[in-house]
Amino acid sequence: MTLVSEFRGVTIVRDGNTIIDNMSLSIHDDQRWVIIGPNGAGKTTVLEMLAAHEHPTDGVVTVLGEELGHGDVFELRPRIGYASTAMARRIPANETVLNVVLTAAWAVTGRWTEEYDDIDVRRAQRVLREWKLDHLEARTFGTLSDGEQKRTMIARAIMTDPEILLLDEPAASLDLGAREELVDLLGEFASSPMAPVIVMVTHHVEEIPDGFTHALVLSNGRVHAAGPLADVLTSATLTSAFGVSLTVTRTDGRYTARGSR
């Protein structure tokens, strides 16, 4: 079991507001983490630090053996896959699906004058097949459904064979069918021993795929609970984190939560 990332006494302050407050956490290479918590709890900020896009105000964050603020983030970032709505907005609407994935090899968001080897093209096509997108490779990104765009962004994040895969609300805005298709694909991927460490932010326990192992619950910028899923995703823990009476159940590896009276 190898340490992949560590937060030690991490605090982030923006404009006088504490976004993350004295957070400590260790992530190892055999773990798949989900981050859950109320709006404004600091979930995406944690992903931004893991992606080496944000540094702590205080404390220490290490990612893949590099301490943030003491190394070259431009060498670190290519080792990290990151799929988010913010990244999707940067993709040209007229770019083909194949090129959206392929351009990850050069860390650019649109095809320009760069050249790609045949091995890059073959890898991109293989990843598209794995995420059931190969029939769309000639379609333009702007013509895709929300679910197809979400899967395309995940395929792009995986294209470079990252050591960490970060997913920011990958099932947000999807209809029931698209959500279940994506959750099933993520579950298959997460269950593979060849998959990288995965850290996913979600608002809903129903979106946690099978194969995920650990959960971090944030509330008001602080770690409310962290550890194995079964220990953390309990009715008592989520009730206290969200401030609403909740009943959490698990069936066939999937969680649900609903209000209780």
Phi and psi in degrees as GROMACS dihedral restraints (atoms count N, CA, C in turn):
[ dihedral_restraints ]
;  ai    aj    ak    al  type     phi  dphi    fc
    3     4     5     6     1  -107.0    20    10
    4     5     6     7     1   136.9    20    10
    6     7     8     9     1   -72.4    20    10
    7     8     9    10     1   125.5    20    10
    9    10    11    12     1  -102.1    20    10
   10    11    12    13     1   -39.5    20    10
   12    13    14    15     1  -150.6    20    10
   13    14    15    16     1   148.1    20    10
   15    16    17    18     1  -143.0    20    10
   16    17    18    19     1   135.8    20    10
   18    19    20    21     1  -112.8    20    10
   19    20    21    22     1   125.9    20    10
   21    22    23    24     1  -126.3    20    10
   22    23    24    25     1   107.8    20    10
   24    25    26    27     1    57.5    20    10
   25    26    27    28     1    41.8    20    10
   27    28    29    30     1   -83.9    20    10
   28    29    30    31     1   130.0    20    10
   30    31    32    33     1  -130.8    20    10
   31    32    33    34     1   139.1    20    10
   33    34    35    36     1  -126.1    20    10
   34    35    36    37     1   127.0    20    10
   36    37    38    39     1  -120.5    20    10
   37    38    39    40     1   128.7    20    10
   39    40    41    42     1  -125.8    20    10
   40    41    42    43     1   125.0    20    10
   42    43    44    45     1    50.5    20    10
   43    44    45    46     1    38.6    20    10
   45    46    47    48     1    83.3    20    10
   46    47    48    49     1    -2.4    20    10
   48    49    50    51     1  -103.7    20    10
   49    50    51    52     1   132.0    20    10
   51    52    53    54     1   -83.4    20    10
   52    53    54    55     1   115.0    20    10
   54    55    56    57     1   -91.7    20    10
   55    56    57    58     1   -43.5    20    10
   57    58    59    60     1  -124.3    20    10
   58    59    60    61     1   131.7    20    10
   60    61    62    63     1  -123.2    20    10
   61    62    63    64     1   103.7    20    10
   63    64    65    66     1    53.9    20    10
   64    65    66    67     1    53.6    20    10
   66    67    68    69     1   -89.9    20    10
   67    68    69    70     1   134.3    20    10
   69    70    71    72     1  -129.9    20    10
   70    71    72    73     1   135.3    20    10
   72    73    74    75     1  -163.6    20    10
   73    74    75    76     1   144.4    20    10
   75    76    77    78     1  -123.4    20    10
   76    77    78    79     1   134.5    20    10
   78    79    80    81     1  -122.1    20    10
   79    80    81    82     1   127.4    20    10
   81    82    83    84     1  -111.8    20    10
   82    83    84    85     1   165.7    20    10
   84    85    86    87     1   -70.9    20    10
   85    86    87    88     1   -13.5    20    10
   87    88    89    90     1  -101.7    20    10
   88    89    90    91     1    16.6    20    10
   90    91    92    93     1  -113.1    20    10
   91    92    93    94     1   151.0    20    10
   93    94    95    96     1  -127.5    20    10
   94    95    96    97     1   113.2    20    10
   96    97    98    99     1  -105.2    20    10
   97    98    99   100     1   143.3    20    10
   99   100   101   102     1  -117.3    20    10
  100   101   102   103     1   138.9    20    10
  102   103   104   105     1  -111.9    20    10
  103   104   105   106     1   126.5    20    10
  105   106   107   108     1  -136.6    20    10
  106   107   108   109     1   153.7    20    10
  108   109   110   111     1   163.7    20    10
  109   110   111   112     1   170.9    20    10
  111   112   113   114     1   -63.7    20    10
  112   113   114   115     1   163.9    20    10
  114   115   116   117     1   -55.6    20    10
  115   116   117   118     1   137.3    20    10
  117   118   119   120     1    79.6    20    10
  118   119   120   121     1     8.8    20    10
  120   121   122   123     1   -76.6    20    10
  121   122   123   124     1   -16.5    20    10
  123   124   125   126     1   108.1    20    10
  124   125   126   127     1    13.6    20    10
  126   127   128   129     1   -61.9    20    10
  127   128   129   130     1   -53.5    20    10
  129   130   131   132     1   -66.3    20    10
  130   131   132   133     1   -31.1    20    10
  132   133   134   135     1   -62.2    20    10
  133   134   135   136     1   -37.1    20    10
  135   136   137   138     1   -63.5    20    10
  136   137   138   139     1   -43.6    20    10
  138   139   140   141     1   -61.1    20    10
  139   140   141   142     1   -39.7    20    10
  141   142   143   144     1   -62.6    20    10
  142   143   144   145     1   -35.6    20    10
  144   145   146   147     1   -70.9    20    10
  145   146   147   148     1   -41.7    20    10
  147   148   149   150     1   -62.5    20    10
  148   149   150   151     1   -29.7    20    10
  150   151   152   153     1   -84.3    20    10
  151   152   153   154     1     0.6    20    10
  153   154   155   156     1    62.7    20    10
  154   155   156   157     1    31.2    20    10
  156   157   158   159     1   -99.4    20    10
  157   158   159   160     1   -14.4    20    10
  159   160   161   162     1  -142.5    20    10
  160   161   162   163     1   140.7    20    10
  162   163   164   165     1  -107.1    20    10
  163   164   165   166     1   150.7    20    10
  165   166   167   168     1   -72.4    20    10
  166   167   168   169     1   151.9    20    10
  168   169   170   171     1   -71.1    20    10
  169   170   171   172     1   -37.1    20    10
  171   172   173   174     1  -146.9    20    10
  172   173   174   175     1   154.8    20    10
  174   175   176   177     1    92.7    20    10
  175   176   177   178     1  -175.8    20    10
  177   178   179   180     1  -127.2    20    10
  178   179   180   181     1   132.4    20    10
  180   181   182   183     1  -122.4    20    10
  181   182   183   184     1   124.8    20    10
  183   184   185   186     1  -114.1    20    10
  184   185   186   187     1   138.0    20    10
  186   187   188   189     1  -133.6    20    10
  187   188   189   190     1   119.8    20    10
  189   190   191   192     1    52.8    20    10
  190   191   192   193     1    42.2    20    10
  192   193   194   195     1    82.4    20    10
  193   194   195   196     1    -2.1    20    10
  195   196   197   198     1  -106.8    20    10
  196   197   198   199     1   132.5    20    10
  198   199   200   201     1   -86.4    20    10
  199   200   201   202     1   124.5    20    10
  201   202   203   204     1   -59.6    20    10
  202   203   204   205     1   132.7    20    10
  204   205   206   207     1    93.7    20    10
  205   206   207   208     1    -6.2    20    10
  207   208   209   210     1  -130.3    20    10
  208   209   210   211     1    19.1    20    10
  210   211   212   213     1  -150.6    20    10
  211   212   213   214     1  -175.8    20    10
  213   214   215   216     1   -92.5    20    10
  214   215   216   217     1   105.4    20    10
  216   217   218   219     1   -66.6    20    10
  217   218   219   220     1   -23.4    20    10
  219   220   221   222     1   -73.4    20    10
  220   221   222   223     1   -20.3    20    10
  222   223   224   225     1   -86.7    20    10
  223   224   225   226     1   -29.2    20    10
  225   226   227   228     1   -77.3    20    10
  226   227   228   229     1   -43.4    20    10
  228   229   230   231     1   -59.3    20    10
  229   230   231   232     1   -37.0    20    10
  231   232   233   234     1   -63.3    20    10
  232   233   234   235     1   -15.3    20    10
  234   235   236   237     1   -86.1    20    10
  235   236   237   238     1     0.4    20    10
  237   238   239   240     1  -123.3    20    10
  238   239   240   241     1   127.9    20    10
  240   241   242   243     1   -96.0    20    10
  241   242   243   244     1   135.9    20    10
  243   244   245   246     1  -139.0    20    10
  244   245   246   247     1   117.5    20    10
  246   247   248   249     1  -115.4    20    10
  247   248   249   250     1   123.1    20    10
  249   250   251   252     1  -151.9    20    10
  250   251   252   253     1   163.2    20    10
  252   253   254   255     1   -63.7    20    10
  253   254   255   256     1   -37.2    20    10
  255   256   257   258     1   -61.4    20    10
  256   257   258   259     1   -40.5    20    10
  258   259   260   261     1   -67.1    20    10
  259   260   261   262     1   -39.7    20    10
  261   262   263   264     1   -60.5    20    10
  262   263   264   265     1   -34.0    20    10
  264   265   266   267     1   -67.5    20    10
  265   266   267   268     1   -19.7    20    10
  267   268   269   270     1   -86.6    20    10
  268   269   270   271     1    -8.9    20    10
  270   271   272   273     1   -80.5    20    10
  271   272   273   274     1   127.4    20    10
  273   274   275   276     1   -59.4    20    10
  274   275   276   277     1   133.6    20    10
  276   277   278   279     1   -61.8    20    10
  277   278   279   280     1   -26.4    20    10
  279   280   281   282     1   -94.0    20    10
  280   281   282   283     1     8.5    20    10
  282   283   284   285     1   -80.9    20    10
  283   284   285   286     1   139.9    20    10
  285   286   287   288     1   -71.9    20    10
  286   287   288   289     1   156.0    20    10
  288   289   290   291     1   -58.9    20    10
  289   290   291   292     1   -42.4    20    10
  291   292   293   294     1   -58.7    20    10
  292   293   294   295     1   -43.7    20    10
  294   295   296   297     1   -71.3    20    10
  295   296   297   298     1   -31.4    20    10
  297   298   299   300     1   -58.6    20    10
  298   299   300   301     1   -43.0    20    10
  300   301   302   303     1   -76.0    20    10
  301   302   303   304     1   -45.3    20    10
  303   304   305   306     1   -60.8    20    10
  304   305   306   307     1   -40.1    20    10
  306   307   308   309     1   -67.5    20    10
  307   308   309   310     1   -11.8    20    10
  309   310   311   312     1   -61.2    20    10
  310   311   312   313     1   -26.6    20    10
  312   313   314   315     1   -62.6    20    10
  313   314   315   316     1   -27.8    20    10
  315   316   317   318     1  -107.8    20    10
  316   317   318   319     1     4.9    20    10
  318   319   320   321     1    57.3    20    10
  319   320   321   322     1    38.1    20    10
  321   322   323   324     1  -119.5    20    10
  322   323   324   325     1   161.8    20    10
  324   325   326   327     1  -106.0    20    10
  325   326   327   328     1     1.9    20    10
  327   328   329   330     1  -151.9    20    10
  328   329   330   331     1   148.2    20    10
  330   331   332   333     1   -76.4    20    10
  331   332   333   334     1   123.2    20    10
  333   334   335   336     1  -120.3    20    10
  334   335   336   337     1  -113.1    20    10
  336   337   338   339     1  -107.8    20    10
  337   338   339   340     1     2.1    20    10
  339   340   341   342     1   -68.3    20    10
  340   341   342   343     1   153.6    20    10
  342   343   344   345     1  -112.3    20    10
  343   344   345   346     1   146.5    20    10
  345   346   347   348     1  -122.2    20    10
  346   347   348   349     1   143.1    20    10
  348   349   350   351     1   -77.2    20    10
  349   350   351   352     1   159.2    20    10
  351   352   353   354     1   -57.5    20    10
  352   353   354   355     1   -34.1    20    10
  354   355   356   357     1   -64.9    20    10
  355   356   357   358     1   -32.5    20    10
  357   358   359   360     1   -67.7    20    10
  358   359   360   361     1   -43.3    20    10
  360   361   362   363     1   -63.5    20    10
  361   362   363   364     1   -43.8    20    10
  363   364   365   366     1   -64.4    20    10
  364   365   366   367     1   -39.5    20    10
  366   367   368   369     1   -64.8    20    10
  367   368   369   370     1   -44.0    20    10
  369   370   371   372     1   -59.6    20    10
  370   371   372   373     1   -42.1    20    10
  372   373   374   375     1   -67.2    20    10
  373   374   375   376     1   -35.3    20    10
  375   376   377   378     1   -66.7    20    10
  376   377   378   379     1   -43.2    20    10
  378   379   380   381     1   -63.4    20    10
  379   380   381   382     1   -39.8    20    10
  381   382   383   384     1   -61.2    20    10
  382   383   384   385     1   -39.8    20    10
  384   385   386   387     1   -63.3    20    10
  385   386   387   388     1   -42.3    20    10
  387   388   389   390     1   -63.3    20    10
  388   389   390   391     1   -30.3    20    10
  390   391   392   393     1  -104.3    20    10
  391   392   393   394     1    20.1    20    10
  393   394   395   396     1    56.3    20    10
  394   395   396   397     1    45.2    20    10
  396   397   398   399     1  -123.4    20    10
  397   398   399   400     1     1.3    20    10
  399   400   401   402     1   -62.6    20    10
  400   401   402   403     1   -29.1    20    10
  402   403   404   405     1   -74.7    20    10
  403   404   405   406     1    -6.6    20    10
  405   406   407   408     1  -110.7    20    10
  406   407   408   409     1     7.2    20    10
  408   409   410   411     1   -61.9    20    10
  409   410   411   412     1   -25.5    20    10
  411   412   413   414     1   -93.3    20    10
  412   413   414   415     1    -7.1    20    10
  414   415   416   417     1   -73.7    20    10
  415   416   417   418     1   153.4    20    10
  417   418   419   420     1   -86.1    20    10
  418   419   420   421     1   148.3    20    10
  420   421   422   423     1   -57.8    20    10
  421   422   423   424     1   -38.9    20    10
  423   424   425   426     1   -68.6    20    10
  424   425   426   427     1   -14.5    20    10
  426   427   428   429     1   -94.6    20    10
  427   428   429   430     1    -0.7    20    10
  429   430   431   432     1   -81.2    20    10
  430   431   432   433     1   155.0    20    10
  432   433   434   435     1   -71.9    20    10
  433   434   435   436     1   168.0    20    10
  435   436   437   438     1   -57.5    20    10
  436   437   438   439     1   -44.1    20    10
  438   439   440   441     1   -63.6    20    10
  439   440   441   442     1   -40.5    20    10
  441   442   443   444     1   -66.9    20    10
  442   443   444   445     1   -39.0    20    10
  444   445   446   447     1   -64.8    20    10
  445   446   447   448     1   -41.1    20    10
  447   448   449   450     1   -61.3    20    10
  448   449   450   451     1   -45.3    20    10
  450   451   452   453     1   -67.4    20    10
  451   452   453   454     1   -35.5    20    10
  453   454   455   456     1   -62.9    20    10
  454   455   456   457     1   -40.2    20    10
  456   457   458   459     1   -68.4    20    10
  457   458   459   460     1   -34.8    20    10
  459   460   461   462     1   -68.0    20    10
  460   461   462   463     1   -43.1    20    10
  462   463   464   465     1   -59.5    20    10
  463   464   465   466     1   -40.7    20    10
  465   466   467   468     1   -61.7    20    10
  466   467   468   469     1   -43.0    20    10
  468   469   470   471     1   -65.9    20    10
  469   470   471   472     1   -29.3    20    10
  471   472   473   474     1   -85.6    20    10
  472   473   474   475     1   -20.1    20    10
  474   475   476   477     1   -50.3    20    10
  475   476   477   478     1   -39.1    20    10
  477   478   479   480     1   -87.8    20    10
  478   479   480   481     1     9.9    20    10
  480   481   482   483     1    55.0    20    10
  481   482   483   484     1    59.0    20    10
  483   484   485   486     1   -70.1    20    10
  484   485   486   487     1   159.6    20    10
  486   487   488   489     1   -88.0    20    10
  487   488   489   490     1   -20.8    20    10
  489   490   491   492     1  -134.3    20    10
  490   491   492   493     1   135.6    20    10
  492   493   494   495     1  -114.6    20    10
  493   494   495   496     1   122.8    20    10
  495   496   497   498     1  -110.7    20    10
  496   497   498   499     1   129.7    20    10
  498   499   500   501     1  -126.7    20    10
  499   500   501   502     1   118.3    20    10
  501   502   503   504     1  -102.9    20    10
  502   503   504   505     1   102.0    20    10
  504   505   506   507     1    50.3    20    10
  505   506   507   508     1    59.5    20    10
  507   508   509   510     1   -65.5    20    10
  508   509   510   511     1   -22.2    20    10
  510   511   512   513     1  -103.0    20    10
  511   512   513   514     1     5.3    20    10
  513   514   515   516     1   -61.0    20    10
  514   515   516   517     1   138.3    20    10
  516   517   518   519     1    75.0    20    10
  517   518   519   520     1     1.0    20    10
  519   520   521   522     1   -83.7    20    10
  520   521   522   523     1   147.5    20    10
  522   523   524   525     1   -73.8    20    10
  523   524   525   526     1   173.3    20    10
  525   526   527   528     1   -58.5    20    10
  526   527   528   529     1   -44.9    20    10
  528   529   530   531     1   -65.0    20    10
  529   530   531   532     1   -45.2    20    10
  531   532   533   534     1   -66.1    20    10
  532   533   534   535     1   -37.2    20    10
  534   535   536   537     1   -63.2    20    10
  535   536   537   538     1   -46.1    20    10
  537   538   539   540     1   -66.7    20    10
  538   539   540   541     1   -36.5    20    10
  540   541   542   543     1   -63.2    20    10
  541   542   543   544     1   -43.7    20    10
  543   544   545   546     1   -67.6    20    10
  544   545   546   547     1   -43.7    20    10
  546   547   548   549     1   -61.8    20    10
  547   548   549   550     1   -40.0    20    10
  549   550   551   552     1   -63.5    20    10
  550   551   552   553     1   -44.1    20    10
  552   553   554   555     1   -64.3    20    10
  553   554   555   556     1   -42.3    20    10
  555   556   557   558     1   -64.2    20    10
  556   557   558   559     1   -37.3    20    10
  558   559   560   561     1   -63.8    20    10
  559   560   561   562     1   -42.7    20    10
  561   562   563   564     1   -62.6    20    10
  562   563   564   565     1   -43.1    20    10
  564   565   566   567     1   -66.2    20    10
  565   566   567   568     1   -46.7    20    10
  567   568   569   570     1   -64.6    20    10
  568   569   570   571     1   -29.2    20    10
  570   571   572   573     1   -78.9    20    10
  571   572   573   574     1   -11.9    20    10
  573   574   575   576     1   -76.4    20    10
  574   575   576   577     1   133.2    20    10
  576   577   578   579     1   -65.6    20    10
  577   578   579   580     1   -13.5    20    10
  579   580   581   582     1   -88.7    20    10
  580   581   582   583     1    -8.3    20    10
  582   583   584   585     1   -71.6    20    10
  583   584   585   586     1   150.7    20    10
  585   586   587   588     1   -75.9    20    10
  586   587   588   589     1   175.3    20    10
  588   589   590   591     1   -58.8    20    10
  589   590   591   592     1   136.3    20    10
  591   592   593   594     1  -121.8    20    10
  592   593   594   595     1   134.1    20    10
  594   595   596   597     1  -127.8    20    10
  595   596   597   598     1   119.9    20    10
  597   598   599   600     1  -124.0    20    10
  598   599   600   601     1   132.9    20    10
  600   601   602   603     1   -95.4    20    10
  601   602   603   604     1   135.3    20    10
  603   604   605   606     1  -148.1    20    10
  604   605   606   607     1   158.7    20    10
  606   607   608   609     1   -97.4    20    10
  607   608   609   610     1   -12.3    20    10
  609   610   611   612     1  -130.2    20    10
  610   611   612   613     1   128.7    20    10
  612   613   614   615     1   -65.5    20    10
  613   614   615   616     1   -22.9    20    10
  615   616   617   618     1   -64.7    20    10
  616   617   618   619     1   -18.5    20    10
  618   619   620   621     1   -92.7    20    10
  619   620   621   622     1     2.9    20    10
  621   622   623   624     1   -80.9    20    10
  622   623   624   625     1   117.3    20    10
  624   625   626   627     1   -72.5    20    10
  625   626   627   628     1   156.9    20    10
  627   628   629   630     1   -61.4    20    10
  628   629   630   631     1   147.3    20    10
  630   631   632   633     1   100.7    20    10
  631   632   633   634     1   -15.8    20    10
  633   634   635   636     1   -79.2    20    10
  634   635   636   637     1   144.9    20    10
  636   637   638   639     1  -114.1    20    10
  637   638   639   640     1   -29.8    20    10
  639   640   641   642     1  -134.3    20    10
  640   641   642   643     1   157.2    20    10
  642   643   644   645     1  -135.5    20    10
  643   644   645   646     1   142.3    20    10
  645   646   647   648     1  -118.0    20    10
  646   647   648   649     1   119.6    20    10
  648   649   650   651     1  -104.3    20    10
  649   650   651   652     1   120.4    20    10
  651   652   653   654     1  -106.7    20    10
  652   653   654   655     1   146.9    20    10
  654   655   656   657     1  -150.7    20    10
  655   656   657   658     1   123.3    20    10
  657   658   659   660     1    55.2    20    10
  658   659   660   661     1    36.8    20    10
  660   661   662   663     1    78.5    20    10
  661   662   663   664     1     3.7    20    10
  663   664   665   666     1  -116.0    20    10
  664   665   666   667     1   155.3    20    10
  666   667   668   669     1   -72.3    20    10
  667   668   669   670     1   112.9    20    10
  669   670   671   672     1   -84.5    20    10
  670   671   672   673     1   -38.0    20    10
  672   673   674   675     1  -163.8    20    10
  673   674   675   676     1   150.8    20    10
  675   676   677   678     1  -155.1    20    10
  676   677   678   679     1   138.8    20    10
  678   679   680   681     1   152.4    20    10
  679   680   681   682     1  -164.3    20    10
  681   682   683   684     1   -55.9    20    10
  682   683   684   685     1   144.5    20    10
  684   685   686   687     1   -50.3    20    10
  685   686   687   688     1   -50.4    20    10
  687   688   689   690     1   -62.3    20    10
  688   689   690   691     1   -28.3    20    10
  690   691   692   693     1   -81.1    20    10
  691   692   693   694     1   -28.4    20    10
  693   694   695   696     1   -97.6    20    10
  694   695   696   697     1   -41.2    20    10
  696   697   698   699     1   -85.4    20    10
  697   698   699   700     1    71.9    20    10
  699   700   701   702     1  -113.7    20    10
  700   701   702   703     1   161.3    20    10
  702   703   704   705     1   -59.3    20    10
  703   704   705   706     1   -42.3    20    10
  705   706   707   708     1   -66.1    20    10
  706   707   708   709     1   -43.2    20    10
  708   709   710   711     1   -66.1    20    10
  709   710   711   712     1   -47.0    20    10
  711   712   713   714     1   -72.3    20    10
  712   713   714   715     1   -31.7    20    10
  714   715   716   717     1   -60.9    20    10
  715   716   717   718     1   -45.8    20    10
  717   718   719   720     1   -71.9    20    10
  718   719   720   721     1   -31.8    20    10
  720   721   722   723     1   -73.1    20    10
  721   722   723   724     1   -40.3    20    10
  723   724   725   726     1   -94.3    20    10
  724   725   726   727     1   -12.8    20    10
  726   727   728   729     1    71.8    20    10
  727   728   729   730     1    21.4    20    10
  729   730   731   732     1  -134.7    20    10
  730   731   732   733     1   140.4    20    10
  732   733   734   735     1   -67.8    20    10
  733   734   735   736     1   117.8    20    10
  735   736   737   738     1  -127.2    20    10
  736   737   738   739     1   144.6    20    10
  738   739   740   741     1  -114.1    20    10
  739   740   741   742     1   122.1    20    10
  741   742   743   744     1  -107.3    20    10
  742   743   744   745     1   132.1    20    10
  744   745   746   747     1  -129.7    20    10
  745   746   747   748     1   158.7    20    10
  747   748   749   750     1  -131.4    20    10
  748   749   750   751     1   128.3    20    10
  750   751   752   753     1  -136.7    20    10
  751   752   753   754     1   125.6    20    10
  753   754   755   756     1    51.3    20    10
  754   755   756   757     1    40.6    20    10
  756   757   758   759     1    84.2    20    10
  757   758   759   760     1    -2.7    20    10
  759   760   761   762     1  -113.7    20    10
  760   761   762   763     1   144.5    20    10
  762   763   764   765     1  -101.4    20    10
  763   764   765   766     1   151.1    20    10
  765   766   767   768     1  -136.1    20    10
  766   767   768   769     1   152.9    20    10
  768   769   770   771     1  -138.3    20    10
  769   770   771   772     1   138.1    20    10
  771   772   773   774     1  -145.6    20    10
  772   773   774   775     1   156.0    20    10
  774   775   776   777     1   -65.6    20    10
  775   776   777   778     1   143.1    20    10
  777   778   779   780     1  -122.9    20    10
  778   779   780   781     1   151.4    20    10
